[in-house]
Amino acid sequence: MVSYAHEGLSEETPVDIELAINATEKFLELKIWDYGEPFDLLAEIDRLSREAHKNKDFENIDDIPTGGRGLIIAKTIADNIRYETSSDGRNCFVMTKSFANFTQNIPN
């Protein structure tokens, strides 16, 4: 995500990333902030999915293009993902996952 967020910028450009994790037994929220170029997350995931499926059966992780692979994986794993731009110019990728149903199905 970082290399794409700062694509086209000088290698000397500082990379300022902040990561926050809020977790309980039943819920996980991951937030990653950066100062890269904002983009339309859902449109990008849709584009990457179409590209990966175009000539592939999508049975192997290698079928997913390297650029964007993390987005496809996040969309598959998470219950919800979103991308926000804050008033200070930072972008925030937010991924949430509920484990409420998962923990109920684990045998003791």
MMTF fields as JSON, N, C-alpha, C and O atoms, coordinates in Angstrom:
{
  "mmtfVersion": "1.0.0",
  "mmtfProducer": "UNKNOWN",
  "numBonds": 431,
  "numAtoms": 432,
  "numGroups": 108,
  "numChains": 1,
  "numModels": 1,
  "chainsPerModel": [1],
  "groupsPerChain": [108],
  "chainIdList": ["A"],
  "bondAtomList": [4, 2, 8, 6, 12, 10, 16, 14, 20, 18, 24, 22, 28, 26, 32, 30, 36, 34, 40, 38, 44, 42, 48, 46, 52, 50, 56, 54, 60, 58, 64, 62, 68, 66, 72, 70, 76, 74, 80, 78, 84, 82, 88, 86, 92, 90, 96, 94, 100, 98, 104, 102, 108, 106, 112, 110, 116, 114, 120, 118, 124, 122, 128, 126, 132, 130, 136, 134, 140, 138, 144, 142, 148, 146, 152, 150, 156, 154, 160, 158, 164, 162, 168, 166, 172, 170, 176, 174, 180, 178, 184, 182, 188, 186, 192, 190, 196, 194, 200, 198, 204, 202, 208, 206, 212, 210, 216, 214, 220, 218, 224, 222, 228, 226, 232, 230, 236, 234, 240, 238, 244, 242, 248, 246, 252, 250, 256, 254, 260, 258, 264, 262, 268, 266, 272, 270, 276, 274, 280, 278, 284, 282, 288, 286, 292, 290, 296, 294, 300, 298, 304, 302, 308, 306, 312, 310, 316, 314, 320, 318, 324, 322, 328, 326, 332, 330, 336, 334, 340, 338, 344, 342, 348, 346, 352, 350, 356, 354, 360, 358, 364, 362, 368, 366, 372, 370, 376, 374, 380, 378, 384, 382, 388, 386, 392, 390, 396, 394, 400, 398, 404, 402, 408, 406, 412, 410, 416, 414, 420, 418, 424, 422, 428, 426],
  "bondOrderList": [1, 1, 1, 1, 1, 1, 1, 1, 1, 1, 1, 1, 1, 1, 1, 1, 1, 1, 1, 1, 1, 1, 1, 1, 1, 1, 1, 1, 1, 1, 1, 1, 1, 1, 1, 1, 1, 1, 1, 1, 1, 1, 1, 1, 1, 1, 1, 1, 1, 1, 1, 1, 1, 1, 1, 1, 1, 1, 1, 1, 1, 1, 1, 1, 1, 1, 1, 1, 1, 1, 1, 1, 1, 1, 1, 1, 1, 1, 1, 1, 1, 1, 1, 1, 1, 1, 1, 1, 1, 1, 1, 1, 1, 1, 1, 1, 1, 1, 1, 1, 1, 1, 1, 1, 1, 1, 1],
  "groupList": [{"groupName": "MET", "atomNameList": ["N", "CA", "C", "O"], "elementList": ["N", "C", "C", "O"], "formalChargeList": [0, 0, 0, 0], "bondAtomList": [1, 0, 2, 1, 3, 2], "bondOrderList": [1, 1, 2], "singleLetterCode": "M", "chemCompType": "L-PEPTIDE LINKING"}, {"groupName": "VAL", "atomNameList": ["N", "CA", "C", "O"], "elementList": ["N", "C", "C", "O"], "formalChargeList": [0, 0, 0, 0], "bondAtomList": [1, 0, 2, 1, 3, 2], "bondOrderList": [1, 1, 2], "singleLetterCode": "V", "chemCompType": "L-PEPTIDE LINKING"}, {"groupName": "SER", "atomNameList": ["N", "CA", "C", "O"], "elementList": ["N", "C", "C", "O"], "formalChargeList": [0, 0, 0, 0], "bondAtomList": [1, 0, 2, 1, 3, 2], "bondOrderList": [1, 1, 2], "singleLetterCode": "S", "chemCompType": "L-PEPTIDE LINKING"}, {"groupName": "TYR", "atomNameList": ["N", "CA", "C", "O"], "elementList": ["N", "C", "C", "O"], "formalChargeList": [0, 0, 0, 0], "bondAtomList": [1, 0, 2, 1, 3, 2], "bondOrderList": [1, 1, 2], "singleLetterCode": "Y", "chemCompType": "L-PEPTIDE LINKING"}, {"groupName": "ALA", "atomNameList": ["N", "CA", "C", "O"], "elementList": ["N", "C", "C", "O"], "formalChargeList": [0, 0, 0, 0], "bondAtomList": [1, 0, 2, 1, 3, 2], "bondOrderList": [1, 1, 2], "singleLetterCode": "A", "chemCompType": "L-PEPTIDE LINKING"}, {"groupName": "HIS", "atomNameList": ["N", "CA", "C", "O"], "elementList": ["N", "C", "C", "O"], "formalChargeList": [0, 0, 0, 0], "bondAtomList": [1, 0, 2, 1, 3, 2], "bondOrderList": [1, 1, 2], "singleLetterCode": "H", "chemCompType": "L-PEPTIDE LINKING"}, {"groupName": "GLU", "atomNameList": ["N", "CA", "C", "O"], "elementList": ["N", "C", "C", "O"], "formalChargeList": [0, 0, 0, 0], "bondAtomList": [1, 0, 2, 1, 3, 2], "bondOrderList": [1, 1, 2], "singleLetterCode": "E", "chemCompType": "L-PEPTIDE LINKING"}, {"groupName": "GLY", "atomNameList": ["N", "CA", "C", "O"], "elementList": ["N", "C", "C", "O"], "formalChargeList": [0, 0, 0, 0], "bondAtomList": [1, 0, 2, 1, 3, 2], "bondOrderList": [1, 1, 2], "singleLetterCode": "G", "chemCompType": "PEPTIDE LINKING"}, {"groupName": "LEU", "atomNameList": ["N", "CA", "C", "O"], "elementList": ["N", "C", "C", "O"], "formalChargeList": [0, 0, 0, 0], "bondAtomList": [1, 0, 2, 1, 3, 2], "bondOrderList": [1, 1, 2], "singleLetterCode": "L", "chemCompType": "L-PEPTIDE LINKING"}, {"groupName": "THR", "atomNameList": ["N", "CA", "C", "O"], "elementList": ["N", "C", "C", "O"], "formalChargeList": [0, 0, 0, 0], "bondAtomList": [1, 0, 2, 1, 3, 2], "bondOrderList": [1, 1, 2], "singleLetterCode": "T", "chemCompType": "L-PEPTIDE LINKING"}, {"groupName": "PRO", "atomNameList": ["N", "CA", "C", "O"], "elementList": ["N", "C", "C", "O"], "formalChargeList": [0, 0, 0, 0], "bondAtomList": [1, 0, 2, 1, 3, 2], "bondOrderList": [1, 1, 2], "singleLetterCode": "P", "chemCompType": "L-PEPTIDE LINKING"}, {"groupName": "ASP", "atomNameList": ["N", "CA", "C", "O"], "elementList": ["N", "C", "C", "O"], "formalChargeList": [0, 0, 0, 0], "bondAtomList": [1, 0, 2, 1, 3, 2], "bondOrderList": [1, 1, 2], "singleLetterCode": "D", "chemCompType": "L-PEPTIDE LINKING"}, {"groupName": "ILE", "atomNameList": ["N", "CA", "C", "O"], "elementList": ["N", "C", "C", "O"], "formalChargeList": [0, 0, 0, 0], "bondAtomList": [1, 0, 2, 1, 3, 2], "bondOrderList": [1, 1, 2], "singleLetterCode": "I", "chemCompType": "L-PEPTIDE LINKING"}, {"groupName": "ASN", "atomNameList": ["N", "CA", "C", "O"], "elementList": ["N", "C", "C", "O"], "formalChargeList": [0, 0, 0, 0], "bondAtomList": [1, 0, 2, 1, 3, 2], "bondOrderList": [1, 1, 2], "singleLetterCode": "N", "chemCompType": "L-PEPTIDE LINKING"}, {"groupName": "LYS", "atomNameList": ["N", "CA", "C", "O"], "elementList": ["N", "C", "C", "O"], "formalChargeList": [0, 0, 0, 0], "bondAtomList": [1, 0, 2, 1, 3, 2], "bondOrderList": [1, 1, 2], "singleLetterCode": "K", "chemCompType": "L-PEPTIDE LINKING"}, {"groupName": "PHE", "atomNameList": ["N", "CA", "C", "O"], "elementList": ["N", "C", "C", "O"], "formalChargeList": [0, 0, 0, 0], "bondAtomList": [1, 0, 2, 1, 3, 2], "bondOrderList": [1, 1, 2], "singleLetterCode": "F", "chemCompType": "L-PEPTIDE LINKING"}, {"groupName": "TRP", "atomNameList": ["N", "CA", "C", "O"], "elementList": ["N", "C", "C", "O"], "formalChargeList": [0, 0, 0, 0], "bondAtomList": [1, 0, 2, 1, 3, 2], "bondOrderList": [1, 1, 2], "singleLetterCode": "W", "chemCompType": "L-PEPTIDE LINKING"}, {"groupName": "ARG", "atomNameList": ["N", "CA", "C", "O"], "elementList": ["N", "C", "C", "O"], "formalChargeList": [0, 0, 0, 0], "bondAtomList": [1, 0, 2, 1, 3, 2], "bondOrderList": [1, 1, 2], "singleLetterCode": "R", "chemCompType": "L-PEPTIDE LINKING"}, {"groupName": "CYS", "atomNameList": ["N", "CA", "C", "O"], "elementList": ["N", "C", "C", "O"], "formalChargeList": [0, 0, 0, 0], "bondAtomList": [1, 0, 2, 1, 3, 2], "bondOrderList": [1, 1, 2], "singleLetterCode": "C", "chemCompType": "L-PEPTIDE LINKING"}, {"groupName": "GLN", "atomNameList": ["N", "CA", "C", "O"], "elementList": ["N", "C", "C", "O"], "formalChargeList": [0, 0, 0, 0], "bondAtomList": [1, 0, 2, 1, 3, 2], "bondOrderList": [1, 1, 2], "singleLetterCode": "Q", "chemCompType": "L-PEPTIDE LINKING"}],
  "groupTypeList": [0, 1, 2, 3, 4, 5, 6, 7, 8, 2, 6, 6, 9, 10, 1, 11, 12, 6, 8, 4, 12, 13, 4, 9, 6, 14, 15, 8, 6, 8, 14, 12, 16, 11, 3, 7, 6, 10, 15, 11, 8, 8, 4, 6, 12, 11, 17, 8, 2, 17, 6, 4, 5, 14, 13, 14, 11, 15, 6, 13, 12, 11, 11, 12, 10, 9, 7, 7, 17, 7, 8, 12, 12, 4, 14, 9, 12, 4, 11, 13, 12, 17, 3, 6, 9, 2, 2, 11, 7, 17, 13, 18, 15, 1, 0, 9, 14, 2, 15, 4, 13, 15, 9, 19, 13, 12, 10, 13],
  "groupIdList": [1, 2, 3, 4, 5, 6, 7, 8, 9, 10, 11, 12, 13, 14, 15, 16, 17, 18, 19, 20, 21, 22, 23, 24, 25, 26, 27, 28, 29, 30, 31, 32, 33, 34, 35, 36, 37, 38, 39, 40, 41, 42, 43, 44, 45, 46, 47, 48, 49, 50, 51, 52, 53, 54, 55, 56, 57, 58, 59, 60, 61, 62, 63, 64, 65, 66, 67, 68, 69, 70, 71, 72, 73, 74, 75, 76, 77, 78, 79, 80, 81, 82, 83, 84, 85, 86, 87, 88, 89, 90, 91, 92, 93, 94, 95, 96, 97, 98, 99, 100, 101, 102, 103, 104, 105, 106, 107, 108],
  "secStructList": [7, 2, 2, 2, 2, 6, 6, 6, 1, 7, 6, 6, 1, 7, 7, 7, 7, 3, 3, 3, 3, 3, 3, 7, 1, 1, 3, 3, 3, 3, 3, 3, 3, 3, 7, 1, 7, 7, 7, 7, 2, 2, 2, 2, 2, 2, 2, 2, 2, 2, 2, 2, 2, 2, 1, 7, 7, 7, 7, 1, 4, 4, 4, 1, 7, 1, 6, 6, 2, 2, 2, 2, 2, 2, 2, 2, 2, 7, 1, 3, 3, 3, 3, 3, 3, 7, 6, 6, 1, 7, 3, 3, 3, 3, 3, 3, 3, 3, 7, 2, 2, 2, 2, 2, 6, 1, 7, 7],
  "xCoordList": [0.837, 0.0, 0.883, 0.586, 1.951, 2.8, 3.467, 3.494, 4.005, 4.71, 3.768, 4.197, 2.519, 1.567, 1.042, 0.752, 0.919, 0.433, 1.394, 0.976, 2.674, 3.691, 4.315, 5.39, 3.653, 4.15, 4.331, 3.462, 5.464, 5.735, 6.405, 6.851, 6.487, 7.161, 8.648, 9.043, 9.45, 10.887, 11.174, 10.426, 12.262, 12.635, 12.987, 12.958, 13.318, 13.642, 12.39, 12.485, 11.226, 9.981, 9.75, 9.746, 9.558, 9.309, 8.003, 7.006, 8.028, 6.839, 6.328, 6.956, 5.208, 4.616, 3.38, 2.355, 3.491, 2.391, 2.025, 2.897, 0.751, 0.271, -0.648, -1.487, -0.483, -1.277, -1.97, -1.339, -3.25, -3.998, -4.805, -5.453, -4.755, -5.522, -6.399, -5.915, -7.68, -8.645, -9.187, -9.85, -8.906, -9.312, -9.956, -9.55, -10.964, -11.579, -11.67, -11.181, -12.285, -12.463, -13.345, -13.237, -14.213, -15.199, -15.078, -15.882, -14.083, -14.036, -12.601, -11.828, -12.263, -10.956, -11.161, -11.883, -10.523, -10.532, -9.087, -8.35, -8.698, -7.352, -7.455, -8.232, -6.67, -6.654, -5.22, -4.305, -5.033, -3.72, -3.869, -4.644, -3.115, -3.146, -1.884, -0.807, -2.023, -0.869, -1.189, -2.313, -0.19, -0.36, -0.291, -0.032, -0.515, -0.454, -1.661, -2.511, -1.713, -2.838, -4.095, -4.053, -5.208, -6.457, -6.964, -6.645, -7.74, -8.306, -9.64, -9.992, -10.373, -11.676, -11.437, -11.215, -11.483, -11.152, -12.01, -11.479, -13.315, -14.198, -14.05, -14.116, -13.851, -13.633, -12.321, -12.243, -11.297, -10.007, -10.104, -9.534, -10.809, -10.989, -11.771, -11.438, -12.801, -13.585, -12.704, -12.778, -11.873, -10.975, -9.977, -9.748, -9.388, -8.415, -9.061, -8.461, -10.27, -10.978, -11.269, -11.079, -11.732, -11.998, -10.712, -10.708, -9.633, -8.348, -7.85, -7.363, -7.973, -7.506, -8.334, -7.804, -9.63, -10.521, -10.546, -11.062, -10.006, -10.109, -9.634, -10.363, -8.446, -7.888, -7.469, -6.711, -7.946, -7.525, -8.747, -9.848, -8.524, -9.622, -9.567, -10.409, -8.585, -8.491, -8.384, -8.881, -7.737, -7.546, -6.254, -6.051, -5.382, -4.067, -3.821, -4.232, -3.159, -2.865, -2.041, -2.122, -1.249, -0.422, -1.251, -0.732, -2.534, -3.416, -3.793, -4.226, -3.628, -3.966, -2.764, -1.648, -2.955, -1.826, -1.136, -1.793, 0.205, 0.974, 0.51, 0.294, 0.353, -0.149, -1.636, -2.437, -2.013, -3.42, -3.783, -4.918, -2.849, -3.111, -3.621, -4.549, -3.019, -3.436, -4.867, -5.577, -5.296, -6.678, -7.664, -8.7, -7.336, -8.212, -8.277, -9.352, -7.128, -7.095, -7.895, -8.68, -7.7, -8.44, -9.942, -10.708, -10.367, -11.795, -12.361, -13.507, -11.556, -11.99, -12.103, -13.042, -11.16, -11.097, -12.026, -12.686, -12.079, -12.784, -14.291, -14.786, -14.998, -16.439, -16.727, -17.716, -15.852, -16.044, -14.683, -13.814, -14.504, -13.334, -13.812, -14.798, -13.095, -13.427, -12.165, -11.148, -12.249, -11.118, -11.636, -12.588, -11.018, -11.48, -10.335, -9.17, -10.659, -9.68, -10.051, -11.184, -9.092, -9.366, -9.09, -8.493, -9.525, -9.376, -7.913, -7.586, -7.025, -5.607, -4.842, -3.616, -5.569, -4.946, -4.482, -3.932, -4.695, -4.305, -5.411, -6.589, -5.006, -5.938, -5.952, -4.928, -7.096, -7.203, -7.895, -9.036, -7.188, -7.747, -8.247, -7.479, -9.527, -10.131, -10.659, -11.392, -10.273, -10.713, -11.289, -10.649, -12.494, -13.105, -13.472, -13.818, -13.387, -13.728, -14.39, -13.861, -15.541, -16.243, -15.932, -15.951, -15.646, -15.391, -16.51, -16.375, -17.606, -18.705, -19.203, -19.312, -19.503, -20.005, -18.904, -19.156, -17.695, -16.565, -16.282, -16.104, -16.239, -15.902, -16.995, -16.706, -18.222, -19.31, -19.22, -19.774, -18.535, -18.472, -17.227, -17.038, -16.38, -15.166, -15.497, -15.987, -15.229, -15.511, -14.534, -13.391, -14.989, -14.126, -13.252, -12.466],
  "yCoordList": [-1.179, 0.0, 1.244, 2.218, 1.213, 2.391, 2.746, 3.914, 1.759, 2.069, 2.67, 3.497, 2.286, 2.845, 4.2, 5.063, 4.393, 5.668, 6.8, 7.949, 6.488, 7.51, 7.372, 7.916, 6.656, 6.45, 7.791, 8.66, 7.938, 9.154, 10.238, 11.241, 10.059, 11.037, 10.699, 9.554, 11.672, 11.488, 10.439, 10.315, 9.683, 8.678, 9.32, 8.652, 10.6, 11.317, 11.785, 12.271, 11.643, 12.064, 11.237, 10.007, 11.902, 11.136, 10.346, 10.839, 9.145, 8.3, 8.294, 7.716, 8.927, 9.04, 8.157, 8.472, 7.056, 6.095, 5.914, 5.851, 5.833, 5.579, 4.368, 4.257, 3.476, 2.257, 2.204, 2.447, 1.89, 1.73, 0.444, 0.16, -0.32, -1.563, -1.509, -1.281, -1.721, -1.799, -3.224, -3.62, -3.991, -5.393, -5.81, -5.388, -6.646, -7.309, -8.785, -9.194, -9.575, -10.993, -11.195, -12.208, -10.231, -10.422, -9.46, -9.516, -8.573, -7.529, -7.051, -6.942, -6.771, -6.21, -5.054, -5.178, -3.935, -2.797, -2.379, -2.129, -2.308, -1.915, -0.627, -0.541, 0.378, 1.651, 1.958, 1.869, 2.318, 2.71, 4.073, 4.237, 5.063, 6.41, 6.665, 6.178, 7.433, 7.882, 9.226, 9.72, 9.803, 11.087, 10.926, 11.899, 9.737, 9.498, 10.074, 10.737, 9.803, 10.259, 9.472, 8.243, 10.15, 9.43, 8.722, 9.129, 7.681, 6.95, 6.346, 6.31, 5.874, 5.245, 3.763, 2.98, 3.381, 2.025, 0.967, 0.008, 1.126, 0.098, -0.02, -1.123, 1.102, 1.054, 0.342, -0.412, 0.571, -0.084, -1.583, -2.372, -1.985, -3.413, -4.07, -5.177, -3.404, -3.926, -4.099, -5.124, -3.102, -3.165, -4.314, -5.066, -4.447, -5.51, -6.887, -7.814, -7.026, -8.308, -8.697, -9.85, -7.728, -8.01, -8.395, -9.321, -7.699, -7.988, -9.382, -10.122, -9.734, -11.038, -12.173, -13.249, -11.942, -12.979, -13.053, -14.019, -12.064, -11.978, -13.258, -13.832, -13.697, -14.878, -15.942, -16.852, -15.833, -16.766, -17.374, -16.826, -18.512, -19.105, -18.689, -19.113, -17.866, -17.272, -18.329, -18.134, -19.444, -20.499, -20.315, -20.977, -19.429, -19.277, -17.808, -16.932, -17.535, -16.15, -15.453, -14.234, -16.218, -15.625, -15.097, -14.366, -15.457, -14.939, -13.482, -12.783, -13.028, -11.649, -10.777, -11.109, -9.677, -8.796, -8.341, -8.077, -8.251, -7.859, -6.511, -6.363, -5.539, -4.231, -4.323, -4.401, -4.315, -4.425, -5.74, -5.922, -6.651, -7.964, -7.825, -8.527, -6.925, -6.722, -6.241, -6.604, -5.419, -4.931, -6.069, -6.147, -6.952, -8.099, -9.014, -9.485, -9.263, -10.113, -9.47, -10.146, -8.174, -7.471, -7.544, -7.784, -7.341, -7.391, -8.785, -8.927, -9.812, -11.19, -11.543, -12.226, -11.085, -11.44, -10.596, -11.116, -9.312, -8.369, -8.406, -8.803, -7.984, -7.784, -6.456, -6.317, -5.482, -4.158, -3.5, -3.578, -2.858, -2.018, -0.695, -0.634, 0.352, 1.664, 2.513, 2.17, 3.605, 4.501, 5.907, 6.32, 6.64, 7.978, 8.971, 8.609, 10.203, 11.282, 12.255, 12.731, 12.552, 13.436, 14.892, 15.18, 15.793, 17.229, 17.672, 18.713, 16.888, 17.256, 16.692, 16.788, 16.1, 15.601, 14.16, 13.639, 13.513, 12.107, 11.218, 11.574, 10.066, 9.045, 7.944, 7.657, 7.337, 6.271, 5.064, 5.151, 3.941, 2.662, 1.987, 1.791, 1.63, 1.023, -0.359, -0.516, -1.353, -2.723, -3.239, -3.123, -3.808, -4.362, -5.826, -6.25, -6.58, -7.994, -8.362, -8.066, -9.003, -9.482, -10.962, -11.74, -11.336, -12.736, -13.323, -14.433, -12.598, -13.04, -14.423, -15.301, -14.638, -15.939, -16.98, -18.161, -16.555, -17.469, -18.123, -19.339, -17.337, -17.888, -18.806, -19.7, -18.611, -19.467, -20.863, -21.809, -21.007, -22.294, -23.103, -24.19, -22.602, -23.328, -24.281, -23.851, -25.59, -26.545, -26.353, -25.943, -26.649, -26.527, -27.741, -27.815],
  "zCoordList": [0.0, 0.0, 0.0, -0.691, 0.762, 0.892, -0.418, -0.804, -1.106, -2.35, -3.383, -4.187, -3.385, -4.345, -3.889, -4.718, -2.588, -2.069, -2.383, -2.521, -2.495, -2.742, -4.126, -4.381, -5.01, -6.365, -7.074, -7.02, -7.73, -8.481, -7.665, -8.222, -6.364, -5.522, -5.431, -5.649, -5.117, -4.966, -3.895, -2.925, -4.075, -3.078, -1.744, -0.711, -1.752, -0.522, 0.224, 1.351, -0.397, 0.243, 1.503, 1.444, 2.642, 3.87, 3.762, 3.234, 4.259, 4.279, 5.714, 6.601, 5.932, 7.259, 7.301, 6.696, 8.017, 8.098, 9.564, 10.431, 9.823, 11.181, 11.119, 10.225, 12.061, 12.122, 13.474, 14.503, 13.485, 14.734, 14.656, 13.649, 15.724, 15.794, 17.038, 18.146, 16.839, 17.928, 17.897, 16.938, 18.943, 18.916, 20.233, 21.316, 20.1, 21.243, 20.873, 19.82, 21.723, 21.407, 20.18, 19.489, 19.917, 18.86, 17.692, 16.761, 17.726, 16.709, 16.504, 17.455, 15.261, 14.928, 13.962, 12.973, 14.255, 13.339, 13.122, 14.076, 11.874, 11.482, 10.685, 9.734, 11.072, 10.352, 9.953, 10.771, 8.695, 8.195, 7.538, 6.595, 8.047, 7.492, 6.681, 7.024, 5.602, 4.829, 4.187, 4.275, 3.545, 2.863, 1.348, 0.64, 0.847, -0.593, -1.321, -0.727, -2.616, -3.436, -3.073, -3.025, -2.817, -2.545, -3.804, -4.922, -3.618, -4.751, -4.35, -3.17, -5.34, -5.119, -4.835, -5.759, -3.567, -3.138, -3.82, -4.38, -3.78, -4.343, -5.852, -6.394, -6.537, -7.985, -8.298, -9.269, -7.492, -7.71, -7.455, -8.208, -6.414, -6.141, -7.27, -7.693, -7.758, -8.877, -10.113, -10.791, -10.407, -11.565, -11.418, -12.365, -10.235, -9.997, -10.098, -10.641, -9.582, -9.655, -11.097, -11.487, -11.89, -13.31, -14.029, -14.84, -13.741, -14.381, -14.006, -14.86, -12.731, -12.27, -12.858, -13.133, -13.054, -13.573, -15.098, -15.661, -15.757, -17.217, -17.906, -18.715, -17.597, -18.253, -17.25, -17.587, -16.053, -15.004, -14.334, -14.387, -13.708, -12.953, -11.479, -10.688, -11.106, -9.778, -8.686, -7.576, -9.0, -8.016, -7.232, -6.214, -7.69, -7.104, -6.789, -7.55, -5.679, -5.304, -6.373, -6.526, -7.113, -8.163, -9.328, -10.171, -9.387, -10.435, -10.186, -11.102, -8.947, -8.609, -8.935, -8.538, -9.641, -9.94, -8.657, -7.65, -8.702, -7.522, -7.0, -5.797, -7.86, -7.446, -7.165, -8.096, -5.907, -5.544, -4.899, -4.459, -4.838, -4.245, -2.812, -2.409, -2.051, -0.663, -0.549, 0.389, -1.509, -1.493, -1.725, -1.065, -2.669, -2.948, -1.723, -1.352, -1.099, 0.09, 1.221, 1.886, 1.441, 2.499, 2.254, 3.187, 1.018, 0.679, 0.934, 1.361, 0.671, 0.864, 2.348, 2.754, 3.144, 4.558, 5.419, 6.319, 5.152, 6.03, 5.823, 4.768, 6.85, 6.727, 6.043, 5.323, 6.275, 5.69, 5.488, 6.356, 4.348, 4.136, 3.559, 2.825, 3.906, 3.363, 3.328, 3.932, 2.625, 2.45, 2.643, 1.981, 3.541, 3.869, 3.71, 3.874, 3.396, 3.376, 4.483, 4.544, 5.361, 6.495, 6.129, 5.092, 6.982, 6.719, 6.717, 6.147, 7.353, 7.366, 6.169, 6.112, 5.208, 3.986, 4.053, 3.083, 5.185, 5.28, 4.729, 4.749, 4.244, 3.781, 4.829, 5.45, 5.024, 6.01, 5.386, 4.931, 5.372, 4.95, 6.221, 7.164, 6.251, 7.439, 7.063, 6.087, 7.855, 7.628, 8.939, 9.985, 8.893, 10.1, 9.886, 8.783, 10.971, 10.94, 12.258, 13.329, 12.179, 13.362, 13.549, 12.595, 14.785, 15.106, 15.955, 16.47, 16.108, 16.97, 16.573, 17.429, 15.309, 14.858, 14.825, 15.059, 14.538, 14.449, 15.797, 15.866, 16.864, 18.175, 18.707, 19.502, 18.298, 18.759, 18.161, 18.72, 17.04, 16.355, 16.695, 16.149, 17.577, 17.946, 19.089, 20.133, 18.898, 19.972, 21.133, 20.931, 22.338, 23.533, 23.695, 24.639]
}
